[in-house]
Amino acid sequence: MSDDISTLRRILQENRVIAVAGLSADWFRPSYFAAKYMQEHGYRVIPVNPRYAGQKLLGETCYASLTDIPEKVDLVDVFRRSEDVMPIAEAAIAIGARALWQQIGVKNEAAAAAARKAGLDAVMDRCVKIEHARLFGGLNWVGVNTRVISAKRPRAIAN
């Protein structure tokens, strides 16, 4: 299972380069907000959206597809409809990503199974921003029930 607390924490600690498939240039869209948050917390975010290919989003060059990215990607974060995930999962496998993360509301079991079969971690129906804030960002200090019970405060991720 790739959505237990220890697995989510490991995925977010070990995977520092995130390709965001479906990243929007609109600041008010969830994909933009989540990507900006992850950038501000020390992650390298690479935009993937054919609509903006060659343009700069969040200070990074946007690519039309995962296979166009000229560097190693650790985690592929999917902001697309569930039925559009399989080709993204196949591309994530092809580029040697270590994790496929389907955002809240995105659930493609077949794509997750294909990713797991290829050795990737696969997360569905969760937001990287929310999980990072829950596990590392101190949400518990402002009264949010993070469902994390521990006598230890989680170590911050080094930038």
N, C-alpha and C positions, 0 to 999 in steps of 0.2 A: 504494500500500500504506500503510495507516494504523498499522502496528505496528512500523515501524523506529524505532530509537532517536531520531533527530532529530525525527521526527514526533510520537512520544509526548512528548518533551521540550517541543516547541512547544505541543501541546495542553494540557499541564499548566501551562505558563507563561501562555498567553493566556486561558484559561478559568477564571475565579475564582469563578463562581456555579454550584454544582452542585445539581441536583435529583436526589435519590436515590429512584428508583422501586422500591418494595418495602422501604423502610427499616423495620426491626423496632424495637419499643420494648424488646426484650430485650437487655441489655448483652452477653450472651454470643454473640449472633448475628453472623456476619461482616459483615452490612450495617451494624450499629450500630458495630462496631469500626472499619470502614473510614471511615465517615462522621465519627466522633469524631476519628480520626487526621487527616483532611483539615481539619476545623475547627481543630484544634490547629496546623495548618501554614498558617493564614491564609486558608483558603477559606470562602466562605459556603455552607453546606449547607442545602438546603430539603427537608424530608421529604415524600414522596409515598406515601401508603398509605390507602386508603379505610377501613380498620379503625380508624385513629387520627385521621381527619379532625377538625380543630378542636382537637385536643389539642397539647400541647407535647412535642416530642421533641428532645433535645439543645438545649433552649432556643429552638427555632424552631417556629412553627406548622406543623402537618402538614396537607397538602392531599389531597383525595380523588383528584385527577388533575392532570396537568401543566397542563391548560387552566384550572384554578382558580387557579394561581399569579399574583398580581397584579403581578409584576415580571419583569424580563428574566432569563432563564436562559441560561447559556452552554453547559453540558454536562449531558446527561442520563445518569446512571449507573444501569444496569438490574440489579437483584437480583430477577429473576423467571425463571420457566422459559422455555426457548428458544421454545416455542410461543406464549408470551404477549407476545413482544417487538414484533410488527408493529404493534399498536395504539399502543404506546408510541412507536415510531419515527414513526408518522404524527402523533402529538400533538407530538413533538419538532420535527418539520418545521413543523407548524402554528404553534407558539409562537415560531419563529425561533431555536431553539437552534443552536449552532455545531458541536456534536459529540454523537454517540451512542456511549456506552461500554457494552458488554456484559461483565459480570463473568466471572470464571473459571467455566467450565462452561456459560456461556450463549453459544450460537452459532446465530444466525438469519441465514443468508446473505441471504435475501430482504429482511429488515429493514435489514441493513447496505447492501445495494445500493440500496434506496429512499432511505436517508439520503444516501448518496454522490451519487445522481442529483439530489437536492435541494440539493447543495452542502455537506452536513455532513461532517465527519470521522467515520469509523466505525471503532471498535475492537471486536474480539470476543475473548472467552476470556482476558481479562486483568483484573487488579485495580488500581484506581487507587491504592490504598494501597501495594501492593507496587511498582508502577512509580514512584510518587513517591519512596519510600524508596530504590529502586535508583538512580534518576537524580539525586536531590537530597538524600537523607537520610543519606548517609555509610555505607551498608551495607558498602562496601568497606573501611572502617576497622575493621570487626569480623570481617574475613575472609570475607565472602560474595562469591562470584564474580558480579559484576554484569554481566559480559560487555560492559562499557563500557571501551574502551581509549582513553585520552587523556592527553596531557601536562598538560592543564589540569584543575583541579578545577572542577566545575560551579558556577556562581554560584547562590547561594541565591535563592529566590524572595522578593521583597519582600512583606511583609504588608500 
